[in-house]
Amino acid sequence: MKEFKHFINGEYVASASGKTFENRCPVDNSLIGMIHEAGEAEVDAAVRAAKAALKGPWSKLTQAQRTDLLNKVADRINERFDEFLEAECRDTGKPRSIASHIDIPRGAANFKAFSETLANHPTEAFRMDTPDGKGALNVGHRTPKGVVAVISPWNLPLLLMTFKVGPALACGNTVVVKPSEETPATTTLLGEVMNECGVPAGVFNVVHGFGPQSAGEFLTTHPLVNAITFTGETRTGEAIMRAASVGLRNISMECGGKNPGIVFADCDIEKAVEGTMRSAFVNCGQVCLGTERVYVERPVFEKFLSRMKEEVAKLKLGRPEDKEANFGPLVSLEHRDKVKYYYDLAREEGATVEIGGGIPDMGAELNDGAWIEPTIWTGLSDDARVIREEIFGPCCHIRPFDTEDEAIALANDTDYGLACAIWTENSARAVRVAEQMEVGLAWVNSWFLRDLRTSFGGAKQSGIGREGGVHGLEFYTETKNICIKL
């Protein structure tokens, strides 16, 4: 049985209190190991180690040296690919075919991508006139923000954690990571890689636990934390914002979504079906950018719905190691209960269940796991809770529309604004509609197509700030203007 300890100042340490909690595999609910729960003492030690590291050897490295070190981290993750893959699949239950192509390689690539972005981004300089005629020169200079608290989610544990840790370290910060209590494995394993690559002690720290009255609260309220970056549900984000207001700490948040897909009659129908199948059902629907509301122009509504049902019926549920499987369980039984609640609510609200809607029979070996059926509904009213609230499961509601303006209004009728997917072969319409969407990311004839140089973040209740590429530099650094009188 595995033991998941904290990683503080370059060492794995147990909780002084002796408190632990279980880590279970969602495939069959088997016990993976015990996770140490951090108290205030462990969080304080981690933050102080990160603070001290800002004045140690880490601060003496040049940008090129930091880049070389982070490239080694990326390479070492890939060298230990199978270990990271096994850990991720055990924690999440997702098929290896997915995790091996997305989670692990992209989790490693984040260290290289953001180092290269920083190395190639210029600072600003302005020459100005002065009354004596000699002038002055203004030069921009970026410095690390300091200690960055990283609160990462369970749906893409390694990828979304390194999406924050990569740029934070590239900019010279130190980090204390609080991974989800559901998925501690790859974040814990990364501590070994940091030591193997020679990252100075205290630069990368990990504490385990929950939110309120546990590691999450202790970390976000710690006075020596300079900035907080968070991915998770909006309600938790609001609590973190309140904590960050004490001391006016910087925050960057990517929160919930109720993302729309818009399918116009002039689209390539097979391309739209393939894309929507991915956006609604990949990772068992546990993707913040996923599509839970699909609006289809009436002339192709029946055809699109029929094709979606055909493709959902082909999804193969199975263990991560099953090469034929492309659909895994939800992350936990607790989350399965939440998603199943919405499945039952959909019926109460008058939905037609086109396919799915229940818990599958997976056989004696797997029935204790967090399995649920991929589901499509039609017939719900626009004010139904299933339409308004984020479910974060493998489901979508498909509704017809008649005009472009109606589609835009329906898509924007939500408290969230993270992403959308637009399917049309009319380029003018694509641009016109995308510009009117109240979201941070608008895809046209694609989904989850990401260039790490571009901005990432949400509008409305889907988040605050932008990360990715040069946009992340604004969060992970302080810009200082140096004015030199000539």
C-alpha positions as CSV (number, residue, x, y, z in Angstrom):
1,M,0.0,0.0,0.0
2,K,1.4,3.4,-1.0
3,E,1.9,6.3,1.4
4,F,1.6,9.8,0.1
5,K,3.6,12.2,2.2
6,H,4.2,15.9,1.9
7,F,7.2,17.2,-0.1
8,I,8.7,20.0,1.9
9,N,12.2,21.6,1.4
10,G,13.3,18.7,-0.7
11,E,12.2,16.0,1.6
12,Y,9.2,13.7,2.1
13,V,7.7,14.3,5.5
14,A,4.7,12.8,7.4
15,S,2.1,14.9,9.2
16,A,3.1,15.6,12.8
17,S,-0.5,14.9,13.8
18,G,-0.5,11.5,12.2
19,K,-3.7,12.3,10.4
20,T,-4.2,10.4,7.1
21,F,-7.0,9.7,4.7
22,E,-7.7,7.1,2.0
23,N,-6.8,7.3,-1.6
24,R,-9.1,4.9,-3.6
25,C,-9.1,3.9,-7.2
26,P,-12.3,4.9,-9.0
27,V,-12.2,1.9,-11.3
28,D,-13.1,-0.6,-8.5
29,N,-12.9,1.4,-5.3
30,S,-9.8,-0.5,-4.2
31,L,-7.5,1.1,-1.7
32,I,-4.4,2.7,-3.4
33,G,-2.8,4.0,-0.2
34,M,-3.0,6.6,2.6
35,I,-2.5,10.3,2.2
36,H,-1.0,12.4,5.0
37,E,-3.2,15.4,5.8
38,A,-1.3,18.6,6.4
39,G,-2.0,20.7,9.4
40,E,-1.0,24.3,9.9
41,A,2.5,23.2,10.9
42,E,3.2,21.4,7.6
43,V,1.8,24.2,5.5
44,D,3.8,26.8,7.5
45,A,7.0,24.8,7.0
46,A,6.3,24.5,3.3
47,V,5.6,28.2,2.8
48,R,8.7,29.2,4.9
49,A,10.9,26.8,2.9
50,A,9.6,28.4,-0.3
51,K,10.2,31.9,1.1
52,A,13.8,31.0,2.1
53,A,14.5,29.4,-1.3
54,L,13.8,32.8,-2.9
55,K,17.1,34.0,-1.4
56,G,19.1,30.9,-2.0
57,P,20.8,29.3,-5.0
58,W,17.6,29.5,-7.0
59,S,17.7,33.3,-7.1
60,K,21.3,33.2,-8.4
61,L,20.4,31.3,-11.5
62,T,20.3,33.1,-14.8
63,Q,17.2,32.8,-17.0
64,A,19.1,30.4,-19.3
65,Q,20.1,28.3,-16.3
66,R,16.6,28.1,-15.0
67,T,15.4,27.1,-18.5
68,D,18.0,24.3,-18.7
69,L,16.9,23.0,-15.3
70,L,13.2,23.0,-16.2
71,N,14.0,21.3,-19.5
72,K,15.7,18.6,-17.5
73,V,12.5,18.2,-15.4
74,A,10.4,17.8,-18.5
75,D,12.9,15.3,-19.9
76,R,13.0,13.3,-16.7
77,I,9.2,13.1,-16.6
78,N,9.3,11.6,-20.0
79,E,12.0,9.2,-19.0
80,R,9.8,8.0,-16.1
81,F,6.7,8.2,-18.4
82,D,5.4,4.8,-17.4
83,E,5.5,5.6,-13.7
84,F,3.6,8.8,-14.1
85,L,1.1,7.1,-16.4
86,E,0.4,4.4,-13.9
87,A,0.0,6.9,-11.1
88,E,-2.3,9.1,-13.1
89,C,-4.5,6.2,-14.3
90,R,-4.7,4.7,-10.8
91,D,-5.9,8.0,-9.3
92,T,-8.3,9.0,-12.1
93,G,-9.3,5.7,-13.7
94,K,-9.0,7.2,-17.1
95,P,-8.0,5.0,-20.1
96,R,-4.2,4.8,-20.7
97,S,-4.9,5.5,-24.3
98,I,-6.0,9.0,-23.3
99,A,-3.6,9.7,-20.5
100,S,-0.6,8.6,-22.5
101,H,-1.4,11.0,-25.3
102,I,-2.6,14.0,-23.3
103,D,-2.0,14.1,-19.5
104,I,1.6,12.9,-19.3
105,P,3.2,14.4,-22.4
106,R,1.5,17.7,-22.0
107,G,2.2,17.7,-18.3
108,A,5.9,17.4,-19.1
109,A,5.8,19.9,-22.1
110,N,4.5,22.7,-19.8
111,F,8.0,23.1,-18.3
112,K,9.6,23.6,-21.7
113,A,6.9,25.7,-23.3
114,F,6.7,28.4,-20.7
115,S,10.5,28.6,-20.2
116,E,10.9,29.2,-23.9
117,T,8.1,31.8,-23.9
118,L,9.8,33.8,-21.1
119,A,13.2,33.6,-22.8
120,N,11.9,35.0,-26.0
121,H,9.7,37.8,-24.6
122,P,11.2,41.3,-24.7
123,T,11.0,43.9,-22.0
124,E,9.9,47.4,-22.8
125,A,12.2,50.5,-23.1
126,F,11.3,54.1,-23.8
127,R,13.4,57.1,-24.4
128,M,11.9,60.4,-23.1
129,D,12.7,64.1,-23.3
130,T,13.6,66.1,-20.2
131,P,13.7,69.9,-19.6
132,D,17.6,69.9,-19.6
133,G,17.6,68.3,-23.0
134,K,19.6,65.3,-21.9
135,G,16.7,62.9,-21.7
136,A,16.0,59.8,-19.7
137,L,15.6,56.1,-20.4
138,N,12.8,54.0,-19.0
139,V,13.5,50.2,-18.9
140,G,11.0,47.5,-17.8
141,H,12.3,44.9,-15.5
142,R,10.5,41.7,-14.4
143,T,11.0,40.2,-11.0
144,P,9.4,37.0,-9.5
145,K,6.2,37.5,-7.6
146,G,7.5,35.4,-4.7
147,V,5.8,32.4,-3.1
148,V,3.0,31.1,-5.3
149,A,0.3,28.9,-3.9
150,V,-1.0,26.4,-6.5
151,I,-4.3,24.8,-5.9
152,S,-4.8,22.2,-8.6
153,P,-7.8,20.1,-9.6
154,W,-8.4,16.3,-10.0
155,N,-9.6,16.1,-13.6
156,L,-6.2,16.5,-15.3
157,P,-3.9,16.4,-12.2
158,L,-0.4,16.5,-13.7
159,L,-1.3,18.6,-16.8
160,L,-3.1,21.4,-15.0
161,M,-0.7,21.4,-12.1
162,T,2.3,21.9,-14.3
163,F,0.4,24.4,-16.4
164,K,0.8,26.6,-13.3
165,V,4.1,25.3,-11.8
166,G,5.9,25.6,-15.1
167,P,5.5,29.3,-15.7
168,A,5.8,30.1,-12.0
169,L,9.2,28.4,-11.8
170,A,10.3,29.8,-15.2
171,C,9.7,33.3,-13.8
172,G,11.9,32.6,-10.7
173,N,9.1,32.0,-8.2
174,T,8.9,29.2,-5.7
175,V,5.7,27.2,-5.2
176,V,3.6,25.3,-2.6
177,V,1.2,23.0,-4.4
178,K,-2.0,21.6,-2.9
179,P,-3.2,18.9,-5.3
180,S,-6.7,17.6,-5.1
181,E,-7.3,15.2,-2.3
182,E,-8.6,12.8,-4.9
183,T,-5.5,12.7,-7.0
184,P,-2.2,13.1,-5.1
185,A,0.0,10.7,-6.9
186,T,1.7,12.5,-9.8
187,T,2.2,15.7,-7.9
188,T,3.9,13.7,-5.1
189,L,6.0,11.8,-7.6
190,L,7.2,15.1,-9.2
191,G,9.1,15.8,-6.0
192,E,11.4,13.0,-6.8
193,V,12.0,14.4,-10.3
194,M,12.8,17.8,-8.9
195,N,15.5,16.3,-6.6
196,E,16.9,14.2,-9.4
197,C,17.3,17.2,-11.7
198,G,18.9,19.4,-9.0
199,V,16.1,21.8,-8.4
200,P,17.1,23.5,-5.1
201,A,15.3,22.5,-2.0
202,G,12.3,24.6,-1.1
203,V,11.6,25.7,-4.7
204,F,8.9,23.0,-5.2
205,N,6.8,22.0,-2.2
206,V,3.7,19.8,-1.9
207,V,1.1,19.6,0.9
208,H,-1.9,17.3,1.0
209,G,-5.3,17.8,2.4
210,F,-8.7,19.2,2.0
211,G,-10.1,22.8,1.7
212,P,-11.8,24.3,4.8
213,Q,-9.9,23.8,8.1
214,S,-7.2,21.9,6.2
215,A,-4.3,22.4,3.8
216,G,-6.2,24.5,1.3
217,E,-7.4,27.1,3.9
218,F,-4.1,27.1,5.7
219,L,-2.2,27.7,2.5
220,T,-4.4,30.4,1.0
221,T,-4.6,32.4,4.3
222,H,-0.8,32.1,5.0
223,P,0.6,35.7,5.2
224,L,3.9,34.8,3.4
225,V,2.1,33.6,0.3
226,N,2.4,36.3,-2.4
227,A,0.0,35.0,-5.0
228,I,-2.6,32.2,-5.5
229,T,-3.5,30.4,-8.6
230,F,-6.5,28.1,-8.6
231,T,-8.4,25.8,-10.9
232,G,-11.7,24.4,-9.6
233,E,-15.3,25.1,-8.9
234,T,-16.6,28.7,-8.6
235,R,-17.8,28.4,-5.0
236,T,-14.3,27.4,-3.9
237,G,-12.9,30.2,-5.9
238,E,-15.1,32.7,-4.0
239,A,-13.7,31.4,-0.7
240,I,-10.1,31.8,-2.0
241,M,-10.9,35.3,-3.1
242,R,-12.0,36.2,0.4
243,A,-8.8,34.7,1.8
244,A,-6.6,36.5,-0.8
245,S,-8.2,39.9,0.0
246,V,-6.3,39.9,3.3
247,G,-3.0,41.3,2.3
248,L,-4.2,42.1,-1.2
249,R,-2.5,39.0,-2.7
250,N,-2.7,38.4,-6.4
251,I,-5.1,35.7,-7.7
252,S,-5.6,33.9,-11.0
253,M,-8.6,31.6,-11.2
254,E,-10.1,29.3,-13.8
255,C,-13.4,28.1,-12.4
256,G,-16.6,26.4,-13.5
257,G,-18.2,26.4,-16.9
258,K,-21.5,25.5,-18.6
259,N,-20.1,25.6,-22.1
260,P,-22.2,25.7,-25.3
261,G,-21.6,24.2,-28.6
262,I,-23.3,25.7,-31.6
263,V,-23.9,23.6,-34.7
264,F,-25.0,25.4,-37.8
265,A,-26.7,23.7,-40.8
266,D,-23.8,24.6,-43.1
267,C,-21.2,22.7,-40.9
268,D,-19.4,19.5,-41.8
269,I,-21.8,17.3,-39.9
270,E,-19.3,14.5,-39.3
271,K,-16.7,16.9,-38.1
272,A,-19.2,18.5,-35.7
273,V,-20.3,15.1,-34.4
274,E,-16.7,13.9,-33.8
275,G,-15.8,17.2,-32.1
276,T,-18.9,17.3,-29.9
277,M,-18.3,13.6,-28.9
278,R,-14.9,14.7,-27.6
279,S,-16.0,17.9,-25.9
280,A,-19.0,16.2,-24.1
281,F,-17.6,12.8,-23.3
282,V,-13.8,12.7,-23.2
283,N,-12.3,12.1,-19.7
284,C,-15.8,11.0,-18.7
285,G,-17.0,14.6,-19.2
286,Q,-14.7,15.9,-16.5
287,V,-13.2,18.7,-18.4
288,C,-13.7,22.4,-17.5
289,L,-13.9,23.2,-21.2
290,G,-16.4,20.5,-22.0
291,T,-19.7,21.0,-23.7
292,E,-22.9,20.4,-21.7
293,R,-25.2,22.5,-23.8
294,V,-25.5,21.8,-27.6
295,Y,-27.6,24.1,-29.9
296,V,-28.2,22.7,-33.4
297,E,-29.8,24.5,-36.3
298,R,-33.2,22.9,-37.0
299,P,-32.6,21.6,-40.5
300,V,-29.8,19.3,-39.2
301,F,-31.1,18.7,-35.7
302,E,-32.5,15.2,-36.2
303,K,-29.5,14.0,-38.2
304,F,-27.0,15.4,-35.6
305,L,-28.9,13.9,-32.7
306,S,-29.1,10.5,-34.4
307,R,-25.4,10.5,-35.2
308,M,-24.5,11.5,-31.6
309,K,-26.6,8.6,-30.2
310,E,-24.9,6.2,-32.6
311,E,-21.4,7.3,-31.5
312,V,-22.3,7.3,-27.8
313,A,-23.5,3.8,-28.1
314,K,-20.0,2.8,-29.4
315,L,-18.2,4.1,-26.4
316,K,-16.3,1.3,-24.7
317,L,-16.2,1.3,-20.9
318,G,-13.4,-0.5,-19.2
319,R,-10.2,-0.5,-17.1
320,P,-7.4,1.9,-17.9
321,E,-5.2,-0.9,-19.2
322,D,-7.9,-2.2,-21.6
323,K,-6.7,-1.1,-25.0
324,E,-10.2,-1.1,-26.4
325,A,-11.6,1.1,-23.7
326,N,-12.1,4.8,-24.4
327,F,-14.3,5.7,-21.5
328,G,-13.4,5.4,-17.8
329,P,-15.2,6.0,-14.5
330,L,-15.8,9.3,-12.7
331,V,-13.1,10.3,-10.3
332,S,-14.9,9.2,-7.1
333,L,-18.1,7.7,-5.8
334,E,-18.8,11.1,-4.2
335,H,-18.7,12.7,-7.6
336,R,-20.7,9.9,-9.1
337,D,-23.4,10.6,-6.6
338,K,-23.4,14.3,-7.7
339,V,-23.7,13.5,-11.4
340,K,-26.3,10.8,-10.8
341,Y,-28.3,13.4,-8.9
342,Y,-28.5,15.6,-12.0
343,Y,-29.4,12.5,-14.1
344,D,-32.4,12.0,-11.9
345,L,-33.2,15.7,-11.8
346,A,-33.2,15.8,-15.6
347,R,-36.1,13.3,-15.6
348,E,-37.9,15.3,-13.0
349,E,-37.6,18.4,-15.1
350,G,-39.1,16.7,-18.1
351,A,-36.1,15.6,-20.2
352,T,-36.3,13.0,-22.8
353,V,-33.4,10.6,-22.1
354,E,-32.1,9.8,-25.6
355,I,-29.4,7.5,-24.4
356,G,-27.9,6.5,-21.1
357,G,-29.1,8.2,-17.9
358,G,-28.1,5.6,-15.3
359,I,-25.3,3.5,-13.8
360,P,-24.0,0.7,-15.9
361,D,-23.6,-2.9,-14.8
362,M,-19.8,-3.4,-15.0
363,G,-19.7,-6.9,-13.5
364,A,-18.7,-8.0,-10.0
365,E,-15.1,-6.8,-10.3
366,L,-16.0,-3.3,-11.2
367,N,-19.4,-2.5,-9.9
368,D,-18.0,-0.9,-6.8
369,G,-16.3,1.7,-9.0
370,A,-17.5,5.2,-9.9
371,W,-19.0,4.2,-13.3
372,I,-21.8,6.1,-14.9
373,E,-23.4,6.0,-18.4
374,P,-22.7,8.7,-21.1
375,T,-26.0,10.5,-21.5
376,I,-27.8,12.7,-24.0
377,W,-31.0,14.6,-23.2
378,T,-33.5,16.6,-25.2
379,G,-36.6,18.5,-24.4
380,L,-35.6,20.5,-21.3
381,S,-36.7,24.2,-20.9
382,D,-34.0,26.8,-21.0
383,D,-34.5,27.6,-17.3
384,A,-34.1,24.0,-16.1
385,R,-31.4,23.5,-13.5
386,V,-29.8,20.8,-15.6
387,I,-29.3,23.5,-18.3
388,R,-28.2,26.2,-15.8
389,E,-25.8,24.4,-13.4
390,E,-22.5,22.7,-14.1
391,I,-22.6,19.0,-13.8
392,F,-19.1,18.0,-14.8
393,G,-20.0,14.6,-16.1
394,P,-20.4,12.7,-19.4
395,C,-23.7,14.3,-20.5
396,C,-25.1,17.0,-22.8
397,H,-28.5,18.4,-23.7
398,I,-29.2,19.0,-27.4
399,R,-31.7,21.7,-28.4
400,P,-32.7,23.1,-31.8
401,F,-32.5,26.7,-32.9
402,D,-33.8,28.6,-35.9
403,T,-31.6,31.8,-36.3
404,E,-28.1,32.9,-35.7
405,D,-29.2,35.5,-33.2
406,E,-31.2,33.0,-31.3
407,A,-28.2,30.7,-31.1
408,I,-26.0,33.4,-29.7
409,A,-28.5,34.5,-27.2
410,L,-29.0,30.9,-26.0
411,A,-25.3,30.2,-25.8
412,N,-24.7,33.4,-23.8
413,D,-27.6,32.8,-21.4
414,T,-25.5,31.5,-18.5
415,D,-23.6,32.8,-15.5
416,Y,-20.5,31.2,-16.8
417,G,-18.2,32.1,-19.7
418,L,-15.3,29.8,-20.1
419,A,-15.4,28.3,-23.6
420,C,-17.6,27.5,-26.6
421,A,-17.3,25.5,-29.8
422,I,-18.8,26.8,-33.1
423,W,-19.3,24.5,-36.0
424,T,-19.8,26.1,-39.4
425,E,-18.1,26.1,-42.8
426,N,-18.9,29.8,-43.3
427,S,-15.8,31.7,-42.2
428,A,-17.6,35.1,-42.0
429,R,-20.3,33.6,-39.7
430,A,-17.6,31.8,-37.6
431,V,-15.8,35.1,-36.9
432,R,-19.1,37.0,-36.4
433,V,-20.4,34.5,-33.9
434,A,-17.1,34.0,-32.1
435,E,-16.7,37.7,-31.5
436,Q,-20.1,37.8,-29.8
437,M,-19.6,34.9,-27.5
438,E,-19.1,35.9,-23.8
439,V,-16.3,33.5,-23.2
440,G,-12.5,33.3,-22.7
441,L,-11.9,30.7,-25.4
442,A,-13.9,30.3,-28.6
443,W,-13.1,27.3,-30.9
444,V,-14.3,27.1,-34.5
445,N,-14.5,23.6,-36.0
446,S,-12.3,22.3,-33.3
447,W,-12.2,21.7,-29.5
448,F,-9.4,21.5,-27.0
449,L,-6.9,22.7,-29.7
450,R,-4.5,24.7,-27.5
451,D,-1.4,26.7,-28.4
452,L,0.4,27.4,-25.1
453,R,1.4,30.8,-26.3
454,T,-2.2,32.0,-26.3
455,S,-4.3,33.2,-23.4
456,F,-6.3,30.9,-21.2
457,G,-9.1,31.9,-18.8
458,G,-12.8,32.6,-18.4
459,A,-15.3,35.4,-18.3
460,K,-18.2,36.0,-15.9
461,Q,-18.1,33.3,-13.1
462,S,-15.7,31.2,-15.0
463,G,-12.6,32.9,-13.6
464,I,-10.4,35.9,-13.2
465,G,-7.2,36.7,-15.1
466,R,-5.4,35.0,-18.0
467,E,-2.6,32.5,-18.0
468,G,-0.7,31.0,-20.9
469,G,2.1,32.5,-23.0
470,V,3.1,36.1,-22.2
471,H,-0.3,36.5,-20.5
472,G,1.0,34.4,-17.6
473,L,4.0,36.7,-17.2
474,E,1.7,39.4,-15.9
475,F,0.6,37.1,-13.1
476,Y,3.8,35.4,-12.2
477,T,6.0,38.5,-12.2
478,E,6.1,42.0,-10.9
479,T,7.0,44.6,-13.6
480,K,9.2,47.3,-12.3
481,N,10.0,50.5,-14.3
482,I,13.6,51.7,-13.9
483,C,13.9,55.4,-15.0
484,I,17.5,56.4,-15.7
485,K,18.3,60.1,-16.0
486,L,20.9,60.6,-18.7
